[in-house]
Amino acid sequence: MSVEDGPEMIARMSPRLDPRGWVFVVSDDPVLVDQALATFREDEGLSLILPEEANAGGLPMSRITLQVNSSLAGVGLTAAVSGALAEAGIACNVVAAFHHDHLFVPEDRAAEAMEILRALSAAAR
């Protein structure tokens, strides 16, 4: 069951850090497309989120998955997490999938981002 209430989503989000590194690149190389975690077609080209080991360049990012079944119609989760990370000067690229939201943050700030998200969730309980 998905959660739509913003404060409840924040309280239940339980962030999980993916041990793999990720990069964002633009490419239509079929080999890279097959390796992509996600793709998004933009006017400028096909954006790919690739495992870091694909050696495709790009800024090293860490993925944090918010372990709450957030509703696509839910309001407030993205604003709360991106706002909390922005206050700490941490870039955050959010990908909302059907079941969970995934945050991509600079690899060297991932541990700090996890602390901030855990504190945000605890404060909402």
C-alpha positions in Angstrom: 0.0 0.0 0.0 1.4 3.4 -0.9 1.5 6.4 1.4 0.2 9.8 0.2 0.4 11.8 3.4 3.6 14.0 3.4 4.5 13.8 7.1 3.8 10.1 7.2 6.0 9.5 4.1 8.8 11.4 5.8 8.4 9.5 9.0 8.5 6.2 7.3 11.1 6.8 4.6 13.9 4.7 6.1 16.8 5.7 3.7 19.0 2.9 2.4 22.4 3.6 0.8 23.2 1.5 -2.3 26.8 0.2 -2.1 27.3 0.7 -5.9 28.4 4.0 -7.4 26.4 5.6 -10.2 27.0 8.2 -13.0 24.7 10.2 -15.2 25.7 10.4 -18.9 24.2 11.2 -22.3 24.6 8.4 -24.8 22.7 6.3 -27.3 25.3 3.5 -27.3 23.3 0.3 -27.1 25.8 -1.4 -24.8 25.5 1.4 -22.3 21.7 1.6 -22.7 21.5 -2.1 -21.8 23.5 -1.4 -18.5 21.4 1.6 -17.5 19.4 1.6 -14.2 17.2 4.3 -15.8 16.9 6.3 -18.9 15.2 9.5 -19.8 14.8 10.9 -23.3 15.4 14.7 -23.5 15.6 17.0 -26.5 19.4 17.0 -26.1 19.8 13.2 -26.0 19.2 10.1 -24.0 20.2 10.5 -20.4 21.4 7.3 -18.7 22.0 6.4 -15.1 24.8 3.9 -15.2 26.8 1.8 -12.7 30.1 3.5 -12.0 32.0 0.5 -13.3 30.6 1.1 -16.8 33.5 3.6 -17.1 31.4 6.1 -19.0 32.6 9.2 -17.2 30.3 11.5 -15.3 30.2 12.7 -11.7 30.4 9.8 -9.2 27.0 9.6 -7.4 25.6 7.5 -4.6 22.0 6.3 -4.7 19.9 6.5 -1.5 16.5 4.7 -1.8 13.8 5.9 0.5 12.2 2.7 1.7 8.6 3.8 1.9 6.0 3.0 -0.8 5.4 6.6 -1.6 2.4 7.4 -3.8 3.0 9.1 -7.1 0.2 11.4 -5.9 1.9 12.1 -2.6 2.9 15.7 -1.7 5.9 16.8 0.3 8.4 14.1 0.4 10.6 15.4 -2.4 10.5 18.9 -1.1 11.4 17.8 2.4 14.4 15.6 1.5 15.8 17.9 -1.1 15.3 20.9 1.2 17.1 19.3 4.1 20.0 18.3 1.8 20.1 21.7 0.2 20.5 23.3 3.6 23.7 21.3 4.0 24.9 22.2 0.6 24.4 18.7 -0.8 23.2 18.3 -4.4 20.3 15.9 -4.8 18.9 14.5 -8.0 15.6 12.7 -7.4 14.2 9.9 -9.5 10.7 8.9 -8.5 9.8 5.3 -9.6 6.5 3.5 -9.0 7.3 2.1 -5.6 10.1 4.3 -4.2 12.0 7.6 -4.6 15.7 7.4 -5.3 18.1 10.2 -4.4 21.4 10.6 -6.2 23.9 12.6 -4.2 27.7 13.2 -4.7 29.5 10.1 -3.6 31.7 12.0 -1.2 28.7 13.4 0.7 26.6 10.2 0.9 27.3 9.4 4.6 26.4 13.0 5.6 23.2 12.8 3.4 22.2 9.6 5.2 22.6 11.2 8.6 20.5 14.2 7.5 17.7 11.9 6.1 17.6 9.7 9.2 17.3 12.8 11.4 14.6 14.2 9.2 12.6 10.9 9.4 13.1 10.7 13.2 11.9 14.3 13.6 8.7 13.5 11.7 7.8 10.6 14.0 
